[in-house]
Amino acid sequence: MNKADLAVLERAFCCEIQGRMFQGKSKRITRLVEEGYLEQVTRQDRTPFGILTSNGYALTHAGRITYCAFCPEPQEQQS
């Protein structure tokens, strides 16, 4: 896992925390889907204008574990 792959997983993780879908079209994302770190998802939301269908990517359990394993340790604050 290189830095660019971890950056994609980090962006997907941030999107997940913010409650939105991660979207992109790069070859790196396609490769991470093939390797099982991301999965393609479709979400349907009800809006005042009808049903809105969104396509994007979400982290799999393997993607979350891999991303968290490479996270730096938090630094302790000095008083």
C-alpha positions in Angstrom: 0.0 0.0 0.0 1.6 3.3 -1.1 0.9 6.9 0.0 -1.4 7.6 -3.0 -3.6 4.5 -2.2 -3.8 5.6 1.5 -4.8 9.1 0.4 -7.7 7.6 -1.5 -8.7 5.5 1.5 -8.4 8.6 3.7 -10.7 10.6 1.4 -13.3 7.8 1.4 -13.0 7.5 5.2 -13.6 11.3 5.6 -16.6 11.1 3.3 -18.0 8.3 5.3 -17.7 10.3 8.6 -19.4 13.3 7.0 -22.3 11.2 5.8 -21.7 11.7 2.0 -20.6 9.4 -0.8 -17.1 9.2 -2.1 -17.0 9.7 -5.8 -14.2 9.6 -8.4 -13.1 8.1 -11.7 -9.4 7.3 -11.4 -7.7 4.0 -12.3 -6.5 3.9 -8.7 -10.1 3.8 -7.4 -10.9 1.0 -9.9 -7.9 -1.0 -8.7 -8.8 -0.5 -5.0 -12.3 -1.9 -5.9 -10.8 -4.9 -7.5 -8.5 -5.5 -4.5 -11.5 -5.3 -2.1 -10.7 -2.1 -0.3 -13.6 -0.1 -1.8 -17.0 -1.2 -3.1 -19.4 0.5 -5.5 -22.7 1.6 -3.9 -25.9 3.1 -5.1 -28.0 5.2 -2.7 -31.6 6.4 -3.2 -32.8 9.4 -1.3 -36.3 10.8 -1.3 -36.4 14.5 -2.1 -39.3 17.0 -2.6 -38.6 16.6 -6.4 -38.7 12.8 -6.4 -36.2 10.0 -5.8 -32.6 11.0 -6.2 -30.2 8.1 -7.1 -26.5 8.6 -6.3 -23.6 6.3 -7.3 -20.3 6.3 -5.5 -17.9 4.2 -3.4 -17.7 3.1 0.2 -15.0 1.5 2.3 -15.2 -2.2 2.9 -14.1 -3.6 6.3 -10.8 -4.5 4.7 -10.4 -0.9 3.6 -11.2 0.5 7.0 -8.8 -1.9 8.8 -6.0 -1.1 6.3 -6.5 2.6 6.6 -6.6 2.6 10.4 -3.5 0.3 10.5 -1.5 2.9 8.7 -2.8 5.9 10.6 -0.2 7.8 12.7 -0.4 7.6 16.4 -2.0 10.7 18.0 0.4 13.0 19.7 -0.2 13.9 23.3 -0.7 17.6 24.0 1.6 19.3 26.4 0.1 21.5 29.1 
